[in-house]
Amino acid sequence: MLCPEDSKPVEAFMTRAPVVRAIAAFAVIATSLYIALTMTPRLGLDLRGGTQIVLETRDSPTVKADAETTDRALEVLRRRADGLGVADAPLSRSGERRIIVELPGVLDPTKAAEVIGKTAQLTFHPVISPADQNTTPGQGERVIADEDGNLLLIGPARLTGDGVSGAEAGIDPASAGGWFVTVDFRDQGRQEWAKLTGEAACNQPGDPKRRVAIVLDDKVITSPQVNEGVACNVGLPGSSTQITGSFTMETAEDLAALIKGGALPVPVEIIEQRTVGPTLGAAAIAASAQAAVIGIVLTALFIIAVYRLVGFIAAFALACYALISYAALVALGATLTLPGLAGFVLAIGMAVDANVLVFERAREEYAAEQSSGGAPGTKLRPALEKGFRNAWSAVADSNITTLLAAGLLFFLASGPVRGFGVTLSIGVIASLVTAMVITRVLAQWAVSRQGVAARPRVTGLSDIGRVRRWLTERDPDVMRRRGLYFVITGVLVVTAMAGVALRGLNFGVEFTGGRIVEYSTSRPITADAARELVSGAGFPSAVVQTSGPGGPEGSVISVRTGQIGNAEVARIETALERGAGEADKIRDELIGPSLGDELRRNALIALAVALAAQLAYLAFRFRWTFGLATVVTLAADASIVVGAFAWLGKPIDGVFLAAMLTVIGYSVNDKVVVFDRVRELWGARRKEPFASVAGTAVLQTVPRTVNTGLGALFILAALAVLGGASLTDFAVALLLGIIVGTLSSAFVAAPLAIVFEKHNAAPPPQPKQKRVARPREGSGAVV
């Protein structure tokens, strides 16, 4: 309890609170605007074009692949990437044994794989003699083709890449511009090189035994002959040597890059490779920008029409939200990927939810304040304050559940889908800032104006709305037919599972392993014609699909195969060009079978953990009955969406996983709002039957559900129409999920809670405590 004197600091703080919020809002907007104007976003390769290669280190006979050896391999690969001329190529270790290599602007994966993906150690061998197919190598010896294709018998390795400190291409003006490669050795490498070349020098010039074979990845990259001036058993002295020959600038630089790359401490294997053309990324950015603009405009017009003045303020806050989210992404250095871009656009539509929750609660509080008498204008600000305060519980809980889904995406997903988790997390936090700070500051200022107070209808808060009024007047018993709701839900789930059983799931290459390549052709071509061309190239089992538009009047051809190499991809491209004109590769993804199994397993784990996390959080925040009802309903929601994709034959891939976890987050968000209202009403009506309380709570949350759902649907409809193939499937999954999730909150989750509560011995929740002022005995204290 506080004495009157003690209450002064509290009153002063309450007086200063709006000012503090106003300063904070201005600071956040100003800082975000500065960052947006002065910094550029970091685009993922799927938006700016380039190649990403994921390598996995393997155990060698003598060395175990672990974090330490993987880090050493990463440094070798970094030098090789530098040799490709991609000095800013980001390389990073993922987990204990994986290395992610990004090569911006490198659209031909063949050369990248040839240089980056060399897997064996760099070794130096003596040449014993020429060989043929009948040559039998001795112990430690082997037969290998030299750089000209001639077979050589070489001895055991005498020197490895560990003894090489560097290599560089150079040009000798004295020899008419001849190119050479200088190789630098470390101490031990220098001694071994002198011994090796000294032994070779004991043979006559022109004798193959006078050569030294330098081998990488079981291939002789060069086999130079020791110069005549080198003495027998003395060798080449010094810490460096030159390799000369008929080099061009390109071949000399490639050889230097391979030698400079040195030895990988352990072999590596390419388990994933993605190549995206810059035109596809540019089209995705343009489509997402258009969808964002259209979605924001439609959402803004909708909330202005529903909530008038405070709706206009919320629309301005929505624009601030987009600015703050973008600035946060840029400031944190987050990589913006294609799914991440879709997540950013989607979060704009979902950001309106907190505003809708506050405004609906403010409408209720205003109606309650009116019954106590007084001028209508004087009730606006108290009602708005209570709206923000009473809506906070539902806002916080719903956003935390969405953050759980976003966090699971970040930790359990891989590749571009992780970017979706990052942007969704930033979007959730930004929506809280805009709704609870920016909207609050502007709305409080607006309703305090004398002109506004004299016309309360202009604010949009003086009326509960047509939908709420209609439901209040009729007061339908929506829980009376809960048995019918269960039957309908069961039929939908069984139908969905029938689709999975009969048609199967069309797993993308991310989950099955294999390769998918997309081409944009200059001439249109049918799927059957394209399939014939691909089959004629030697791939009769490839899955070939076409869509448009490709070039000015061409097609987009998608070819999905098993594990094939870059040479086979080039063969497919040549075949397509014979029937469809010029074929530009716009996407190329290669997923190894082990990685596909892992991604599929992680997807199932992500969904299971998401459901478990939601159950744990809801049981903690509400009651176990509410949590169990929510999770059972979520399982039904997810199965219906998966079954719909099975019936439609749409791909189940990483983007679909992002959509599913978002559906779970959104569905939980909606159910949290319903159960938050159930908890509040049940605390105030402890003696009323729970079924009646649950039905009333559902009716009271209908306006919020409809208004928030429409805001998200505007965005998703724009994405579905404008977003291209991958974003269209993403939008379709979310459209289905939001519709199903919204309906299931009222007609499945709430009825299930009624059933579960019959087996719950716990008493109803305590009534919500209201802050009231009352005198303290003996002094004028305030509680």
Secondary structure, 3 states (H helix, E strand, C coil): CECHHHHHHHHHHHHHHHHHHHHHHHHHHHHHHHHHHHCCCEECHHHHCEEEEEEEECCCCCCCCCHHHHHHHHHHHHHHHHHCCCCCCCEEEECCCEEEEEEECCCCHHHHHHHHCCCCCCEEEEEEEECCCCCCCCCCCEEEECCCCCEEEECCCCEEHHHEEEEEEEEEHHHCCEEEEEEEECHHHHHHHHHHHHHHCCCCCCCHHHEEEEEECCEEEECCECCCCCCCCCCCCCCEEEEEEEECHHHHHHHHHHHHHCCCCCCEEEEEEEEECHHHHHHHHHHHHHHHHHHHHHHHHHHHHHHHHHHHHHHHHHHHHHHHHHHHHHHCCCEECHHHHHHHHHHHHHCHHHHHHHHHHHHHHHHHHHCCCCCHHHHHHHHHHHHHHHHHHHHHHHHHHHHHHHHHHHHHCCCHHHHHHHHHHHHHHHHHHHHHHHHHHHHHHHHCCHHHHCCHHHHCCCCCCHHHHHHHHHCCCCCCCHHHHHHHHHHHHHHHHHHHHHHCCEECHHHHCEEEEEEEECCCCCHHHHHHHHHHCCCCCCEEEEECCCCCCCCEEEEEECCCCHHHHHHHHHHHHHHHCCEEEEEEEEECHHHHHHHHHHHHHHHHHHHHHHHHHHHHHCCHHHHHHHHHHHHHHHHHHHHHHHHHCCEECHHHHHHHHHHHHHHHHHHHHHHHHHHHHHHHCCCCCHHHHHHHHHHHHHHHHHHHHHHHHHHHHHHHHHCHHHHHHHHHHHHHHHHHHHHHHHHHHHHHHHHHHCCCCCCCCCCCCCCCCCCECCECCEC
